[in-house]
Amino acid sequence: MGRIVFTGVTVWAGRDCVPAEGWLLADGGRIAGSGTGAAPAAEVIPLPGHHVLPGFVDTHTHLTVAAWQPSGGDASSWRGIPDALHAVRLAARSAPEAPWLLFWNASLHAWPEGRLPTAAELDAAAPGRNVLISGIDLHRGACSSPALRLAAERPADLSRDRRGRPTGEVWEAAYGVVLRHALAAREDDAGGSVPEALLAEARRHLALGITHAHDPYVPPGRHTAMRALAAATPLRLSWAAGPGTGIFDPPADPAALPEGPYGEAGKEVKIFLDGADRCALSLPYSALPGMIAGTLRESVRRRALGPLREGMGKKLTFGGGRVGTPYLRFSHADLVRTLAAYAEAGFTARLHALGNAAAAQAAGALAEAGVTGAILDHLTALDARTAGLVAEAGAIAGLQPGFAARFGAQFETTGLHRHLKIAGAGQLRRAGAVTVFSSDHPCGFLDPLVNLRLAAGRAGTQPEEAVDRSTAVAAASTWAAASIGAPGAGGLAAGECADLVVCDGDPFAAGTRVVQTWVSGNVVWKSDSDS
């Protein structure tokens, strides 16, 4: 790329993404400056009314899982188990040789039964076939009997009937093992060094203005394939590692993981401290009546026992004036040892901590291990005290603004929003925690513009958790890049890489779209309608 200047634009400049009308100069793949007044001599690209933002850096997008969803069944429109079994029967007939029948995005919380199909029901619909139905959060699924046998060594994460027999519902580690087998079979069946499904998913990210995608888990055996993908797409890529057996298994010896490179970021390991529906919470006793009443109201509203059955299946602990959900996946001592070992081996820890009890455990273990700069993902249900602990531990808070919109109703139904902030960026910022935004695609909204608007315009639940516009843009771009040591941490400033996004208007206006995406000074995606 030569020397070019964008004119008539609003530039969200610098590390903190402060908007100003003027021009932006790029030269040889780098930003050369920005300003107001007369533009410097260069090839002029006039874009009146457009906004230029630093490229979005999505530090938590499951690109290598989402890529395979279009080739499976979409369960989002199912209204209950009859719809699920009908879809399985159709898929079994239409794809008799497929090694797996995969279905995604089942929203069982809206189903009257309040459960997923059993293995027996799936066996009857598709005899002898490997079937996996994944919930919308990718932490829970339903398996046919052949698939369920793969998870036999994860008994703690298998649902059981009253006689102690596995029902076919799999959680966390059991689900992760089955998912790993299913995706490996799908990847092997696709063939080629870089399957088209992965290239298509990379293009989808670029079309939304994402210039860097960080996958939070790639099994060791697939790192070579990720490097091949990185060579075949202009999208910057990086990834975290974990055990080859499944994403939710605890990581073993750091020496078992690849030395690198891990794309355009440093070495990183993914560690799960709790789950999703099975997240680890700590609440005052005063929260318990609301939890019970909300569950009952939901059952009455739906005229079904599903919500009640789901609520009664939750484990609870009582003590010290607190009620808790005991779903921590590590002891404190084991977590401290794991964090210290990976830090010594040069890995950054990415810790899944959705509930406040998991976040508190993470903060305490990080402090004891003397580890700073770890990334605490999600922090979806957090209290002010725990937000302070996260900040004091020197951890980076990785939030998904879309979670408040997508999953907030589940917390409101049981009144938990009265005790905890849901995806509370404002609370974490007030506590002094470095906060970055990501999508958790496909569980959350991939489109960065959607997430920006949700972060800055929290109408309805907890509006005090909104952040200002510059904070929202920086958290999704420059600060996100800094959190993983990736290019672009300085934003649209002299000397920084020319990764940028052109929007056809104010990015916080509902109708605005991304019309151009640039990486290293080259246009890598352009809207067909952009002139």
Buried (B, 14 or more C-beta within 10 A) or exposed (E): BEBBBBBBBBBBBBBEBBBEEBBBBBBEBBBBBBBEEEBEEBEEBEBEEBBBBBBBBBBBBBBBBBBBBEEBBEBEEBEBBEBBBEBBEBBBEEEEEBBBBBBBBBBBBBBBBBBBBBBEBBBBBBEEBBBBBBBBBBBBBBBBBBBBBBBEEBEEBBBEEEEEEBBBBBBBBBBBBBBBBBBBBBBEEBEEEBBEBBBEBBBBBBBBBBBBBBBBBBBEEBBEBBBBBBEEBBBBBBBBBBBBBBBBBBBBEBEEBEEBBBBBBBBBBBBBBBBBBBBBBBBEEEBBEBBBEBBEEBBEEBEBBBBBBBBEEBEEEEEEEBBBBBBBBBEEEEBBBBBBBBBEBEBBBBBBBBBBBBBBBBBBBBBBBEBEBBBBBBBBBBBBEBBBBBBBBBBBBBBBBBBBBBBBBBBBBBBBBEBBBBBBBBBBBBBEBBBBBBBBBBBBBBBBBBBBBBBBBBEEBBEEBBBEBBBBBBBBBBBBBBBBBBBBBBBBBBEBBBBBBBBBBBBBEEEBBBBBBBBBBEEBBBBEEBE
